Amino acid sequence: TTRAAEQAAYDVLLATVRTLVAIQAADVAPGQAYDSLDAALEARDAVLVMLDEQAESVGDGTYTALVQLRADLVRAVPGAESDLPRLVSHTSGATVPSLVLAHQLYGDLAREADLVARNRIHRPGFILGGIALEVLSASD
């Protein structure tokens, strides 16, 4: 009987911690800086899944609060005033250095480091043509 009571207490504690983690994630998500609209939506959707999972196993009072928190999160991330760029695919016709590609795409070199990091390019001096790259849209 002691083991059964211990397991029941552990299960309640675990459920409470999971609910608190989901609530904290929903609280933190709107304040994060996202580099693209796609990253913001991905983070939001991950937190929504956590909230939905917790809403299935809580009482009525907590359920109502989680549903309201979910609605607030959907409105807050990425936010109505957000002008985050989208992720798009770009395939260069020729092998070019990352600096040249950044200038071709954006008209400046400010996003060259992002281009290299986002695509895990090991040799930025030689980005092979014909390979689809993930880049931020130019209009942000």
C-alpha positions in Angstrom: 0.0 0.0 0.0 2.9 2.3 0.6 4.2 1.8 -2.9 0.8 2.5 -4.4 0.4 5.7 -2.4 4.0 6.7 -3.4 3.2 6.1 -7.0 -0.1 8.0 -6.8 1.7 11.0 -5.2 4.5 10.8 -7.9 1.8 10.8 -10.7 0.1 13.9 -9.2 3.4 15.7 -8.8 4.5 14.8 -12.4 1.1 16.0 -13.8 1.4 19.2 -11.9 5.0 19.9 -13.1 4.0 19.2 -16.7 1.1 21.6 -16.4 3.3 24.3 -14.9 6.0 23.8 -17.6 3.3 24.2 -20.3 2.0 27.4 -18.6 5.5 28.8 -18.2 6.3 28.0 -21.9 3.1 29.9 -22.9 4.1 32.8 -20.7 7.6 33.0 -22.1 6.9 32.5 -25.9 5.5 35.9 -26.7 8.6 37.7 -25.3 11.1 35.7 -27.4 12.9 37.1 -30.4 12.3 35.0 -33.5 14.3 35.3 -36.6 11.5 34.3 -39.0 7.7 33.9 -39.0 8.2 30.2 -39.5 10.3 29.9 -36.3 7.7 31.9 -34.3 4.9 29.6 -35.6 6.9 26.5 -34.9 7.5 27.6 -31.3 3.9 28.6 -30.8 2.6 25.3 -32.2 4.9 23.3 -29.9 3.6 25.1 -26.9 0.0 24.7 -28.1 0.6 20.9 -28.2 1.8 21.0 -24.6 -1.2 23.0 -23.5 -3.6 20.7 -25.4 -2.1 17.6 -23.8 -2.4 19.2 -20.3 -6.0 20.3 -21.0 -7.0 16.7 -21.5 -6.2 15.7 -17.9 -7.0 18.7 -15.7 -10.1 19.7 -13.8 -12.8 22.1 -15.1 -11.4 25.3 -13.5 -7.9 24.6 -14.8 -9.2 23.6 -18.2 -10.9 26.9 -18.7 -7.7 28.8 -17.8 -5.6 26.6 -20.1 -8.1 27.2 -23.0 -7.9 31.0 -22.4 -4.1 30.8 -22.2 -4.1 28.9 -25.5 -6.2 31.6 -27.2 -4.0 34.4 -25.8 -0.9 32.6 -27.1 -2.4 32.2 -30.6 -3.0 36.0 -30.6 0.4 36.9 -29.2 2.8 34.8 -31.2 3.8 36.0 -33.7 1.7 39.0 -32.9 -0.4 41.3 -35.2 2.4 43.9 -35.5 5.0 41.3 -36.4 6.9 41.9 -39.7 9.1 38.8 -39.5 10.4 37.4 -42.7 9.3 34.1 -44.1 11.6 31.2 -44.8 11.8 30.5 -48.5 13.8 28.1 -50.7 16.4 29.5 -53.0 18.5 27.6 -55.6 21.4 29.4 -57.1 22.3 28.5 -60.7 26.1 28.7 -60.1 28.6 28.2 -57.3 29.1 31.5 -55.5 30.6 32.7 -52.3 28.2 33.4 -49.4 29.0 37.1 -49.5 27.9 37.3 -53.2 24.8 35.3 -52.5 23.8 37.4 -49.6 24.3 40.5 -51.7 22.2 39.0 -54.5 19.4 38.1 -52.2 19.3 41.0 -49.8 21.3 43.9 -51.4 23.7 43.9 -48.4 25.8 41.6 -46.4 24.0 41.8 -43.0 22.4 38.4 -43.3 25.4 36.5 -44.7 26.2 34.9 -41.3 22.5 33.8 -41.0 22.6 32.3 -44.5 25.8 30.3 -43.6 24.5 29.2 -40.2 20.9 28.3 -41.3 22.2 26.1 -44.1 25.2 24.6 -42.1 27.6 25.7 -44.9 31.1 24.5 -44.0 32.9 26.4 -46.8 31.2 29.8 -47.3 33.5 30.7 -50.1 31.9 27.9 -52.3 28.2 27.5 -52.0 27.3 25.0 -54.7 24.8 25.9 -57.3 21.8 23.7 -57.9 21.3 23.0 -54.2 18.2 24.4 -52.5 19.0 26.6 -49.6 16.7 27.9 -46.8 16.8 31.7 -46.8 14.9 34.5 -45.2 12.5 36.4 -47.6 13.9 39.7 -48.8 10.8 41.7 -47.8 10.7 42.1 -44.0 
